[in-house]
Amino acid sequence: MNIAICDDECHMRSRIRSLVQKQGMHCQVSEFSTGQALLKAIDETGESPDILFLGISTNGIDGMSIARKLRIRLRERQEPVWGSLPLLIFVTGDPKYMLEAFEVSAFQFLVKPLEEPIFHKVFTQAAQEYYSLTSQRQKRPKEILVRSQSTTRNVQVDDIFYVESSNRKVILCLEQEKLEYYDKISDLEHALGQGFFRIHKGFLVNMTYVEQYSRTEVRMKNGDVLLISKYKYQEFAKAYLKYISEEA
């Protein structure tokens, strides 16, 4: 479980980290003093935290603005705001922000000074919600919504061999067909997540369907041969070996 703390007050970040550690759950905790730093980390890694403790006012970007940006990204990926991660827990010294917090689908609201029993209750609720959501995701095939020409359909992620970027469009290459529509390959890279690797600015491959690779190309199981960037080769080789070892 990945937890992020975004607050401009160092002592508050330390207090929240200390309370998290007292819960006795295995988790990774990251701290951010500004909203910009948080959003930059999410953009660079392509991963959002599972639980986000968010100060109502942080340097540069206030907590409400951060929450709105995260929710807009969910809508752009056609994901529901409720039932998606991260779970937002606002932390503030002023309860007047409570109504506004729930307008951006906050999970909970903590008022400073933080009391350990209340924190324990809220954190336990958030952890239970996180495990419930991840369990549901594992049970159902992951899908993406594709609007191609005049039709809209759900495509199972497991059916995608690779994604190709073409001008302002992307091409989903499936076993029996190719779907072309307006989207960004960078957004799909984030949405598809683990199991997919960006081998080139124009290609995102599903490692399940990689047959073989060299320093210059990747051959897919459908026979298609894709160019691999020389700058991506070592990173891809490492990721692919890790992937097949976990699948074995």
N, C-alpha and C positions, 0 to 999 in steps of 0.2 A: 504494500500500500504506500503510495507516494503522497506526501503531505507538503504543502507550500504555505509559508507564512509571509504575508506582504504587509508591512507596517513601517512607517518612517521612524518609529521610536525603537531604539536598540533594546532598551530594557523590556519593552513589551514583547518583542520577538523572542527574547531569551525566556521570558515568563511563559509564553505559549509553548516553546520548545520543551521547557522543563515539565510542564503539565502533560504534554503529549508523551514524553518519556516515562512518566509515572503510570501511564495506562497499561504498560506491560505488553504492548502489541508490537510485532515486528513491522517497522516502517522506515522509509527514507524521508528525512526532513530537510527541506531547502528553505533558506531565508532570502527575502528581497526587501530592500529599503525603499525601492521606488516601483511604481507601476510599470514604467518603461522597461526596467530590468526583468520583471516577471514576464511581460509579453514577449520580449526579445528571446528569453530562454525557451518559451513555448514554441516560438517560431523556429528557432534553431534546432531544437530536438524533435519537433513534430509531436510532442507529447504534452498533454495537460496533466496537472496534478489530479489525484483522486479526491482529495479534500483540500480546500483552499480557505485558510483563515485570512480575512481581508479587512484591513483597517478602512474605516469610512473615508479618511483623508490621508493619502500618501503623497510624497513629493512628486510633483509633475502631473500625475494622473490620479484623481480621487478614486476611491474604491468602487463607487457606483459606476463611474465611466468604464473601469476595468470589467466589471460584471456585465455591463451592456455589450462591450466588445466581444466578450466570450460567448454571450448568448447569440449575438448576431452571427458569429462563426458557426454555431450549431445550426441555426436556421439555414445558412448558406449550404450546409452539408445535408440538409433535409433531415436533421436529427431532432427529436423532441427535446424541448427545454427541460421539462420534467422527466425524470428517468434517465438523465444523462449526467456524465461527470464533466467537470468537477462539482462536488457538493460545496456550495458556498456558505461559509459561516462568517458573518460580519462581526467585527469587534470594534466597539466604540464606547466613548464615555457619555454619549448623548442619546437617550432612548427615542428622541423625536424622529430619528432616521429609520425606525423600525418599519413603518408602513412602506417607505420607499424601497427598503431592502427586499421586502417580499414582492414588490412589483417586478423585480428582476429575478424572481424565483429563487430567493435565498433558501437554504435548507434550515438554518437557524440563525440566532442573533444573540450575541453575548455582550453584556454591559460591563465596562470597567468600573471598579477593580474586579479582576477575575477571581471568583471563588471556586476553590477546588471541587467541592461536591457538585456544583452546577456544571462546571467544565466536564467533569467525569460523565454526567448524565448526557450532555449534548454530544460528547465525543463517542460515547457508546452507541447512541442512536445513529450517528453518522457512519460509524464502522459497520453496523448492522445493515444499513441501507447500501453501503458500498458492496458488501459481500452478496447481498441479494441481487443487486444490479449486475455484477460480474457473473453470477451464477446463471441468471437469465440469458445473458449474452452468449455464454458458452453453450447453452442448450439449443439456441436457434441459429440457423445459418445467417451469416452476416450478408446484408444486401445494400446496394446503393440504388438510388433513384436516377433513372436515365430518361431525359427528354430528347428524343431523336425525331426530327422532322415533326410530324403531327401526332406522334404517339408518345406515351409515357409508360414506362415499365420498370419493374424491379429486376435487377440483375444480381445473382448471387456472386459474391466476391470469389468464391472457390472456382467459379466457372471462367474467370478471367485469366487468360494466358499471359498477356502483357498489355500495357497501355502505350500508345504512341502519340506524341504531340505533333499536330499539323496546323501551322499558323495559329489561329485563335481557337482551334478545335482540338479535341482528343479523339482517338480511335480506340475503342475497347475491342481487343482481339480475342474472340471466344473460339471454341472448337469448330463450330460450323458457320460462324458469321462474324462480321465486323460492324460495330455500331459507332457512328460518327456523330458527334454533337458538340455544342459550345461548352467548354469548361477549361480549367487550367490543370496541367499535369501536376503542378505543385500542390494544388488543393486535393487532388486524388491521392497523391503520395501520403498526405496527412490522413485522409479519410480511410484509406485501405490499411495503413499501419503495418504491423509486423507480418512477415512473410513476403512482403514486396520490397524490391530494392531498385533505386534509381541508378541504373548503370550508365546513363548518358542523359544529357539535358532533354533528349527527345524520346527516351525509353524508360519505362518502369515495368520491371518483370516480376511475375509471380514465381518465387523460387521452387514451388512445387513442380513447375513444368520446365525447369531448366534441365536439358539433357547433357550438355557439356559446354565448356568455355575455355577460352584462351586469353591471351593478353589483348587481343584485338576484337574478339567477337564472342557472343553468347548464342548457342544453338538451342532453340526451344524444342519441346517434344512434338510439336506440330510441324517441324521442319523449317520454321522461319529462323533466319540468322540475323542477329541484331548487333549493331556496333556498340562496343564498350569503350568508354573514355579511359585513356591511359591514367588519368588522375583518380579514377574510380576502381581500377582493377584490384589493388591490394585490399582495399576496404571491402569490396564485393567478395573476393575470395575468402576472407576471414568470416564475413557474415554468412556465406553459403555453407562453409564447413560447420559453423556453429548450428545452422539451421538443420542440416541433414543429421548431425549428431543428436539433436534434440528430438527429431522425428523417428530416429531408429528405435 
